[in-house]
Amino acid sequence: MKARLVNMGNSRGVRIPKPLIEEAGIVDEVELHVRDGAIVIAAARAPRTGWSEAAAQLSEGLLDPDLPTRFDEDEWHW
């Protein structure tokens, strides 16, 4: 589908047809970024979405394994 850029004050904009907006699940806010020379418009994600899953994956290998020390080998005298 082709569209034209329209003037919007000091910026330029694109009118997106309603069926495309609904199909993409866009409500009010979008995220914009450039990928390989294309402008990508995506539905905005909630802040910190997926952080708990990422933290769980990080914590699995975060701690060093228990290493024996001389205190583990020698009997303690009180």
C-alpha positions in Angstrom: 0.0 0.0 0.0 1.4 3.4 -0.9 0.7 6.6 1.1 1.8 10.2 0.7 3.6 12.3 3.3 1.5 15.3 4.4 2.7 18.5 6.1 1.9 18.7 9.8 3.3 22.0 11.1 7.1 21.7 10.9 6.9 18.0 10.5 5.7 15.5 7.9 3.2 12.7 8.6 1.6 9.7 7.1 -2.2 8.9 7.4 -2.6 5.3 8.3 -5.8 3.6 7.3 -8.0 2.4 10.2 -7.9 -1.3 9.2 -4.1 -1.3 9.4 -4.2 0.3 12.8 -6.7 -2.2 14.1 -4.7 -5.2 12.6 -1.5 -3.9 14.2 -3.2 -3.5 17.6 -2.3 0.1 17.9 -4.3 2.1 20.4 -2.9 5.5 21.2 0.8 5.3 21.5 3.4 3.9 19.1 7.1 3.3 19.0 9.2 4.4 16.0 12.6 3.2 14.9 14.6 2.8 11.8 15.6 -0.6 10.6 17.5 -1.2 7.3 16.4 2.1 5.9 12.7 1.6 6.8 10.7 3.5 9.4 9.0 0.9 11.6 5.8 1.9 13.5 4.9 -0.6 16.3 2.3 -0.6 19.1 3.9 0.8 22.2 4.8 -1.8 24.9 4.1 -1.3 28.5 7.1 -0.1 30.5 9.3 -2.9 31.8 7.4 -5.6 29.9 9.4 -8.8 30.1 11.8 -7.6 32.8 10.8 -10.3 35.3 11.4 -13.1 32.8 14.8 -11.6 31.8 15.8 -11.2 35.5 14.9 -14.9 36.1 17.1 -16.0 33.2 20.0 -13.8 34.5 19.8 -15.1 38.1 20.2 -18.7 37.0 23.9 -18.3 36.2 24.7 -15.2 38.3 26.1 -16.8 41.4 29.5 -18.5 41.5 29.6 -22.1 42.6 30.5 -22.9 46.2 34.3 -23.3 46.4 35.9 -25.0 49.4 38.3 -23.0 51.5 40.7 -24.0 54.2 38.0 -23.2 56.8 35.9 -26.0 55.3 38.7 -28.5 55.4 40.0 -27.8 58.9 38.1 -28.6 62.1 37.2 -25.5 64.0 38.4 -25.1 67.6 36.4 -22.9 69.9 
